[in-house]
Amino acid sequence: MSIQASVAERLDAVRRSMQKLDIQAFIVPHEDEHLGEYTAPADERLAWITGFTGSAGVAVILKDNAALFVDGRYTVQARQQVAEEQFILLHLTQDPFIHWLLQQLPAGSRVGIDARLHSLDWYRKAAQTLATAQISLHPLDENPIDLHWTERPAPSSAPARLFAEAIAGESSQSKRQRIAAQLRAQSADALLLTQNESINWLLNIRGSDIPALPVVNAFAILYSNATLDLFIEPSRLDSQFSTHVGNDVSVYPSCKLSDVLQRLGEDALSVWLDSATTNAACALQLQQHGAQLLDQPDPTLLAKACKNETEIAGMCEAHRKDALAMCHFLAWLDQSVGDGLQSDEAQLAEKLESFRQQQPGYLEPSFATISALGPNAALPHYNFRNTTPRPFGLDGIYLVDSGGHYDEGTTDITRTVQVGEVSDEVRLLFTLVMKGHIALSRAPFPKGTCGMQLDVLARLPLWQAGFNYDHGTGHGVGHVLSVHEGPQRISPKGSMTPLEPGMVISNEPGYYREGAFGMRCENLVVVEPAAQIGETERYTFRNLTLVPFDKRLLLPELLTAEEKQWWNDYHRDVFLNLAPSLQGKELLWLEHATAAI
């Protein structure tokens, strides 16, 4: 049976359920009940109903038609994976699906949702918008997809991993006391946590429930006295868990969460939650039973983002290991190009992964490697797994965006390297991208500065030459957690959260020409205090990534003296950090790659 035929049968089954439930539309987001970016196979409902495997999107199913909404990262992939006779393809931001629903449905229609898969903030806004057209939003008792997904994978039952205080840098008990103090300051009785990253950070645990995200799925309620209720199958926690987290953590099976939420409501407690990250089902249940909701940002987000000295030291060690793997790969690639390499994008990604696997303490990729040649590199989130991998030997440059989780930390790096003949224009564009990267890397900035204020530094060299790139310049990175972490971000539409010491963030300007080529230059940096001059307290960035950029693509004559100094200083640091751990061909390659310009 073809994928399209299977999807057609699934749509028919869901529509039959919709008819029984008397709903005229059903919304299927990508998210699971924890509302994270990454989901476990058991929660890939959007892929099951559409065939689309991207990490962001929404499907809307009506009686006689359906639509899939994706952003610009995934338009090509959606066209390849989704049959147009089954789903209209629309842009997620240019054609908001709630507004599309208003055009499709008459007054009196009922729109069904699984409230576990939507944030409270989204639910409130969607209900209000639909009500303007006399259309109602209805949380369903059971997801129609779950009724028909007979081959649905079982959720992970793998044990949680205790994350040692020697790596975390702070005990779970200390973290809970810090957050509980914030609850008391806001007169909140409890904090509801539904996002895995927050819970795993707070309890110093990790897991393997979700590919590329080393967490265990759980829910938690932290009380103002620093006690905590954890909702996870008790069999997943070993006998040392109580000693690890302290005696004030109670463990309940996940199915008991509803009972405790009801009790909090009946006791009329004030419950802090973040409507942007808390699923609507939990919040609505609290509200229904009488709880007072205190809607404020999740207080663990900022605490988690500002890493302590131990976490930063771990990130440095992870980047040292990752740099060794990358240098082995890049040295091999240069040698192989000269030997007439026969390969493709998939095989190149597998080769890089094999070098990471040789590093002690390597856990898994921190995201699916983007291995892109030629025109495929013009798609910032290209995935060779969704098409036929492009063969090696047809193109001048190769873009590889990859990263890893290690025992000590998480990495994310992009390098664009020469693998064939390149034009002067490509070298010019690469140089402009590097000038932007250097400008951001060198910039001191006053305390209180947010990423949105710094984004222009990375774009200005491209802007001055009439070019730009259509993605953010930097995202936060977690400590053996999500490779995409908030609240920090560097983007024209970025967060207003000021950058603070200990935050790890990417610096990744790029340039993309559709149908031809793409390039990106990405390091991870950590925010640190800058040398004090004048009257203003200032911060700066320190590079964590220790991998050479490809100087064969650079036009050194276009760099200022300060930019050349940065380039040479950076590559000297790379050599001094890595040379003691390399030998033979790899050491010779490093010497050449880091030689001064």
N, C-alpha and C positions, 0 to 999 in steps of 0.2 A: 504494500500500500504506500502511495506517495505521501510526502509530508502534507501537500495541499489537500489531498483526499482526507487524511486524518484530521486536519484542522477543520475541514468542512463538516465532518461528522461531529466533532467536538462542539462547534458552533450550534449545530442543530440541537444537540443535547442540552446545552446551556439555555437556548431559547425556549425549549420545552419547560425547563425549570422556571424561567422568567415568567412564562404564561401562568403557571400554577401559582406563583407568588404575586401575580398581578402587578408586575413592574414592567415599565415600557423601555427602560434602559438599565444597563448594568455596567459599572465602571471597574476596570481591571488595571490597577497600577503595578509597577515593578516591585514595589517595596513589600517587605514582610512586616510582621507585627512589631518589630523593633525599629523599623523605619531607617535602617542603615543603607548605605550605598550598595553593599554587597549582600547577597542572599545565598542561603543553602539550596542545594538541588530540590529539596522538598518544598521550597517556597517559590519556585520559578513558575508561578501561575501565568504570567504574561507570555512566557515562552511556550507554555503548553497550549494556550488558546490561539496564539498567532504564528508561532514558528520563529519569532524575532528574539534573538538572544542578547541584545544590547543591555547595558546596565542602567538605562533610563528610558522611560516611555510609559504611555498610558493607552489602553484600548477601551473603546466605548462600543458596547454591543446593543443594537436596537433590534426590533422585530424583523425588519427586512434588509437592513444593511449594518455595517460596522466600520469603525475608523481606528487607525493606529496613529498616535501622535508621538513623534520623536523630534529631538533637537538636531541641529546641523551636524553634530558629530556622527550621527547614525543614519542619515538619509540614504546614503549609498547602500549600507548594510541592509536597511529595511527593504529597499527595492529588490535586493537579491534574495531575501529570505521570506518575504510575504507576498502572497498572491493578490493582485489588485482586484480580482473578481470577488475576493472575500473581505478585503479591508481597503478602504480609502486611506491613502497616506497623506498626513497633514503635519505641519510644523508645530511643535509643542508650545512655542512661545508666540509665534506670529498668528497662530490660529488656536487660541485657548479652548480646551475641550469643553469647558462649561459653557462658553459662549456658543460653541458649535451646537451643543445640546439645545440651547434656547431656540436656535433656528430650526431644529429638527422635530421638537416635541410640541404638541398643543397644550393649552392650559389644562390642568387637572391631571397631568402625567405624573407617574411615580418613578423616581430614579433610585435603583438599589445599589448599595455599597456594602462591602465588608469593612466595618468601621475600625477593625484592628489594623487595616492596611493604609489608613489615612491619618494625618496629624489632626489634632483638635483645631489648630489654626485653619487648616484647609477646610475642615468640615464646617466651621462657622461661616467662613467666607462663601463657600459653595452653596450652603443652604440659603444664605441671604440673597445671593445672586439669582438662584433658581426661583426663589419666592417672588421676585419681581414679575415673573411670568406665570405665577400661580402653579409652579411645578415644585413638588415636594421631594426631599431627600430621605431615603429610608434605610437605616442600618438593618441588615438581615441577620437572622439568628444563625444561618449557616451559609457559607460561600457556595454558590452553584457550581463553581469549578471543582471544589473539593468533593461534591456529590458524584461527579463523573470521572474524576482522575483516578481510575482504578489501579494504574501502574505507578502511582505516586511513590517516590523513594521514601524510605523511613527516615525520620529525623535522626541525627547523630546521637549515639549514646556513649561516645568516647569520654573517658574521664577528664575532668578539669585538671589543668597543670598548675601547681602552686608556683607562683612567681616570686622568687626569693627577694627578701628585703635588701640583700647585698646588691641586687641588680636594680630594684625599684627605687632604692635610696630613701624610702620612708615606709613605715609599717602601715598596714591597713587601719589599725586602730587610730594612729595619728591622723591619717587622712579623714576618717569618719569624724573625729573630734573637730577638725578644722571646718568641715562642711556643716556639721551640726551647729557650730557656733554661728554660722551665717543664718541658719534656720531660726535660731533663737533671736538673733538681731532683727529678723523680719516678722517675729511673732508667729512663725509657722510651726505646726505640730509635727509635720512629716513632709518628706520629699519623695515623690514617686519617680522612679527611674525605669525607663523602658528601653533605652539604648544600650546595646551590649558593651560598647567601648567604655562608657561611663562606669558601668557596673564592674567590668573586669579590672579597670584601673583602680577603682575604689577598694576592691577586695584583694588586689594583687594576685589575680588568677589569670590564666590564659587557657586556650583550648584549640580545637581543630574542627569546629562545627561548620565553618564557612571557608571555602577556598580563598586563599590570599588574605584572610583576616583571622589572626590567631586568637579567637575568642570562643567562649562557651555562651550559648543562648540562655538568657535568664532575665528575670525581672527582680526589682528590689524596691524596698521601702525603707528609707533611713528616717529615724525619729530624732527629735530635737535633743534627746539625751544620749545620742550617738549609738543607740542600739539599732539593729538592722534585721529586717526580714528578707531572706533570699528565697526566690521561687525557682527551683531547679530540681530535677529528680535526685533525691538524696544519694542514690547508688552511684552517681557520677562524681561524688566527692570522697576522697580517701580519708583514712582515720586521722591524718595529721591536719585536716582542714581546720578544726576548732582551735588547735594550737596556733596555726598559721594566722588566723584572723582575730582570735580572741573569743572569749566566752559570750560576748554580747551579740552574737549573730545567730539567729534562728533560721533553720532550713525547713522549707515546706515544698511539697510537690507543686509543680507549676499549676495544676488544676485548682489549687487552693487560693490563687490570687484573687479570684472573684469574691470569695467569702471575706477575705481581709479588706478588700476595697469597700464592700458593703458595710462592714463593721466601722471603718473609718468614717463613712458617711453617716451612719446611724449615731455615732458619737459626736457628730457635728464638728469634726476636727478641721483645722485649717491646713490644707495640703498644697504644698509648693509643687508646681509642675511647669514644664516648658511646653507651651502649646505648639511650638514649632517642631518639637521632637517627640512628644508624647502621643501615642495613638489615641484616636477619638473614643474607641470603645471603653478603654479604662477611664478616661476622663468623664465620659458621659455617665458611667456607672457611679462614680464618686458623686457627681452632681445630682443624679437621680435620688440617691439615698441621703442627701443632706449635707455633704461636705462643702466647706467653703474653699473655692479654688483660688490659689495665689499664683497668678500666671506671670512668671519671670524666667529669664534665661537659666538653663541648667547650670547650677553653680560648680559642677565638676568640670565643665568644659574649659574654663580659664585656668583652673588649678591643674588640670591635666596637660594643658598646652604649655604652661610655663615649667619646663623641665628642671629638675634639681641637678646638682653637680654630678651625682652618680649616674643619672640618666644620660646626661650629656657625655660623660666619659664613655658610657656604653655605646652611645651613638657614634662617637669617634672610633671606637674599636670596630664596630660593625662596618663603618665606612672604610677603614683600613683593610679589612678582610675583603670587602666587596671590590675595592680598588685593585687588589691583587688578582681577583678573578677577572675583572675587566681588562687588566693589562695582559694577562695570559691570552684572553680572547682576541684583543686587538693586535697583539704580536702575531698570534696564529693567523689572523685574517690577513695582515699585511704580507706575511710569508706565503700564504695560500694564493693570494691574488697573483703574485709573481710566478707561482707554479701552475697557473691556469685553473683555478678553483672551479669545480663543477658542484653547484649547490643551489639552494633556493632559500626563501625567507624563513620557512619553517625549520629547515636544517640548521640555519645560522642561529636561530633562537635556541634550538636544542643544544648546539655546541656551547653557547654561552652558559646555559643552565648546567651543563656538565662541569664547567669550571667553577661555578658557584658551589656545586655539590661537593667539591673537593675541599672547601673551606671548613674548618672546624666550627661547630655551632650553627651551621646553616640549617634553617628550618624549611623554608618554602619561598616561592616568589611572592613579592608584596603586591603584585598585580600581574595580569597577563601581559607578557612581553610584546611590545610593539616593534616588530622587525619588518622594516619597510624599504623597498627599493623603488627608485624612479617615481612614477606618478602615484604609487601607493603612499609614499611619504608625504604627499600633499594632503592626506587625510589625517588630522592630528590624532584620532583615535582608531586608526586602521587596525584590523584584526585579520591576519592571514588565515585564521582558522575558519573563517566564514566564506572563503573563496579558494581558488587555486593559487597556491603560493607562487609568487613571481620568481622566475629563475634568475640566478646570478649571472652577471656578464653583459647585461644589456644597458647598464646605467653607470653614471659617473659618481654618484654619492649614495651612501647607505645610512639610514637613520635607525638607531636602536634605542628605544626607551624601555628601561627595565629596572628591576630592583629586587631586594630580598629582605626577608625577615631572618634575623640571626638571634641567638640567645641574648645578645646584648643590645640590639637595636634594629632599626629599619632604614633601608636605603631606597633611593629613587634617583636615577641618573639617565640623562639622554646625551648621546654623542652622535654627531654627524661626521662621517669619515669618507675620504676619497677612495673609490674602488675602481675608477676608470678615468676617462678623459672628462675634464670639466671646463666650462667656458669661463671667460673673465667675468661675465655677469654673475655667475654662480659664486665666484670668489668675492665679488663685490658685496653681494647680498649676505654671504656668510660673515664677512668683515663687519657689516652694519649690525648684524645680529650680535656679534661678539662685542661690539662697542656698547650696545645697550646692556648686555650682560655685565660688562666691566663697570659701567656707570652705576648700575644698581648695587653691585658688589662693593664698590668703593665708598658709597654714600654714607656719611654720618647724618643723623637726623635727630631732631629734638624729641625728648620724652613726650609722649602723647600723640605721636605721629601714627596714622593708620596706613595700611597697605594701599588704599586707594590714592593716597597722596603721593606715594612713591612710584606708582605704576608708570607714569609718564617718563621717568628716567630711562627705563628699558626700551621704550618705544621711540624716543626722540630721534636717534640716528636714522631709523627707518622712516619716520615721518618726514624728516628734512629731505629725504631722497624720494618721497612720494610713495612709500610702502607702509604696510601695517600687518598685523596678525590678529586673527579673530578668536582669541582665547585669553584667559587670564595669564598673568605673568608668574604668579606663585600661589601655592597652596600649602597649608600646614601639613606636617607629617607627625604621626604618633610614634610612641616608644614601644616597639613590638605590639603595635595596634594598627589602626587604619593608616594607610599611606596617604589618605586624604582626611585631614583633621582640621576642625575649626576651633575657635572662631576666627583665627588669623587668616588673612588672604591678601594677595597683591593683585589687584584687578581694577579696571575702570568702574566696575559695578561691585567692588569689593566690600568687605566688612568694615564697619566704622570702629571696630575694636582696635585700640592702640596696640602697636607691637611692643612687647615687653621682653626683658631678658629671659633667656631659657626657651623661647619659642623657636622651633625649627620650621623652616619654610623653604620652598623651592624658588629658584631664580631661573626661569626658563623662557626667554623670548625666542621667537622663531620667525620663519617666513615660509609661505606655502603658495605654490603656483599650480592651480588645478590642471590635472592631466600631464604634468611635467615632472615636478620634484618638490621636495619639502626639506626643511632643515630646522633643528632646534638645538639649543645649547643649554643644558640643565645641570646645575649643581644644587645641593642642599646647603643651606647656611643656618647658623644659629645667631640669634640676637644677643648682643653683649654690650655692656657699658663701653662708651668710647672715651678716649683720653680727654680729660676735662680742660677746656679752654673757654675763655669768656665767661658769660654768666649763665648759659643754658646747659642743663643736664642733657647729654646726648647719648645715643646708642649707635651701634654699627653692626655690620654682619661679619661673621667669621665663617670661612668655607669649611664644610665638613667633607665634601666630595674631594677625592684625591686622584683624579684620572686626567691625563693630558687631553687637551683639545687638539684637533688636527691642524697643525700649522701649514700643511700643504694647501689648505683651503683659504688661508689668510692672505690678505694684501697688507703687509706690514707698513708700507709707505702711507697708508691711510690712518694709521694709529698716531695719536699724540704721544709725546714723551711720557706723560703720566700713564697712558694706556699700555705702552710698551713695558714700562716698569712693572705695572700690575701683572702683565702676562709673564714676564720673566720671574718675578717674585713667586707667583703661583706655581709655576712649573718647577722652580727650585725646591719649593716646599714638597711638591709631589715626589720629586726624586729623593730628597732626604728621608722622607717617610717610608718609601717603598723599596728603595735600593737594597737595604739590608736583608729583605725577604725574597729577593729575586736573584737569579743567576743565569748564566749561559745566554741563550738567544733572547730571553725575556729581558734580562738586564741590559743587553746591548740595545734592544728596541727602546727601552725606557730612556737610556742615555740620549739616543737620537731624538725621541719624541719630546724630551724636556729641555733640549739644548736651547740656549737663548736666541732670540731673534734680533 
